[in-house]
């Protein structure tokens, strides 16, 4: 298993397209509804790559056997009063690689990268009935609110979402 912070998604684009389609089609609450087409997934990752190249976003990947099996993003706020915080977004682990601790590995990477970038506060949102909810609690994230009916699944059902935060110590680590 290899955890990477990447500066360009192009070398991983095919794997990322497959990962996103797998996650969405498996019902992951990451902003899309199934079925997801390959062109839609590719367009999404190309837009993320643009933000990555503009330093508006950081992307971490987990690779196993030279294949991307997990990903998470860190959204960086450009606002002067928000330079101390960031948003954790779109944590995904391929269905064939789940239950191996890769979600926790990705989140530990998020904390290291954010701390090295002098970000002291992480914010995230997860569907309240999602398996990741308990992972965040176990990792020390603090729930600060639940919004009823925040997201919709493919069958039209509305789901509550829980918002979390975690304060972290900054470091001078170089994470690459």
N, C-alpha and C positions, 0 to 999 in steps of 0.2 A: 504494500500500500504506500502510495506517495501523495503527500499533500503539497499543492503548488499554489502560489499566488502568481497569477499570470498577467502579463502586460498587453497581450494581444490574443484574441480568441480564434483567429483564423486557423492556426494549426490544429485546433481541437473542434472545429465547427461541425464536422460530420457526427462526432460523438455527442456533442452538445445538443444537436438536433434530435438525435435518437433519445437522449436522456430526457429532454423536455417532452417529447411525444409520449414516452413511457410514463412519465410522472402525471401528465395531464390525463392520459387515457386511463390511468389507475385511480383517478379521482383526487389527485393532490390539489389542495386549495391554494393555488399559487397565481390566481388571476385569469385563468383560461378555462374554457369548458371543452370537453371532448365532443366529437373527435377533433384532434388537431392535425392539420395537414403539414406535410414537410415544408412547403413554401412559407407557411405561416410561422413555423418554428424557426426556420432559417432567417426570415426577416426580423423576428424578435431578437435573435442572437446578434445579428449584424447591428441592430440599434443599440444593444448593450455594449457591443464592441466600440461603437462611436463614443459612448459615455466613458468607457474605460480609457480610451485614448485621450479624452479631455480631462482625465483625473476626477471625474464626477462620480466615479464608481470604482470599486475594487471587486475582483472576482477570485474566488478560491475554488480549486478543483481537487477531487480525489481521483487518483488513477490506480487501477489494478490491472496487471498484465497489459500495460500500454493502452488501456481503454479508460475513458472518463466514466466513472460510475457515480459521481456525486458532485454537487456544486452548491455554492451559496454566494450571495452578493452583499456588498456593503455600500449603501447609498450615502454619499457624502453631501451634506447641505452646504451650499455656497453662502448662506446668510451669515453676516458678521456676528450675530448673536447666537449662532448655532454651530460654530466651528469646533466645539468641544463634544459634539454628539454625532451619532450616525444611526442609520436604520439598517437592520438586518433583514434581508429580503430573499425570497425564493430559494429556501433550502430544499434541495431535492437529492434523493438517493435512488438509484435504479432499483426497480422491484427485485431484480435477481441478486442484488448486493445488500439488501436490507437485513436488519437485525444482526449486524456485525460491528455496531458502534460507529459507523461512518458519519452519522448525523452529529454525534458528540465530537468526533474528530474535526469536522468542519467548523463547528461552533467554537471549539478551542482555538482553531486557526483564526477565526473572526476576532476573538478577544485579543490574540497576540498582534494581529495586524492593526486593529483599532488602537491598541495601547501604543504601538510603535508610531502611529500617526498622530499621537497626542490627543486622541479622542477618549473622553472619560465616561461617556454615557452611551449605552446601547439601548435601542428601542426596537421592539418587534411586535408583530401581531400574528396570532395563530387561531385557527378555528378551534373553538373551545372543546369540541369532541374529537379533535385530531390527536393521534398518538404522540406527536411532537410536544403537545401541551405538557405532559408529564416530564419529558426530557428537559424542557426549559426550567421547570420547577426544580428538578433534581440538580441542575447546573447552577442554581442560585439566582435565577431570574425572578423578579418580583412582579406578580400581577397587580395592575393598578386600575383595571376596569374591564368590564365586559359589555359589549354592544350587541343587543339582540338583533337577529336578522341581518347581520353585517355582510354576509356573502351568500351566494346562491350556488347550489350544485346543479349538475346536468339535469337532474330530474325535477328541478324547479324548487326544491326544498330550501328554505332559508336556514342558515346556521349562525349561531352566536360566535363572536370572536372575542378572544381575551388579549389584552394589550399588556406587555411586559417591559420592564426596564432592568438594567444591571449597571451599576457603577463599577468602573475598573480603574486600576492604577496605570498611569502612563509609564512607558519605558523608553529606552533608547535603542531597543533591539532593531536590527535590520532583518526584515523578513522577506525572503525572496523565494 
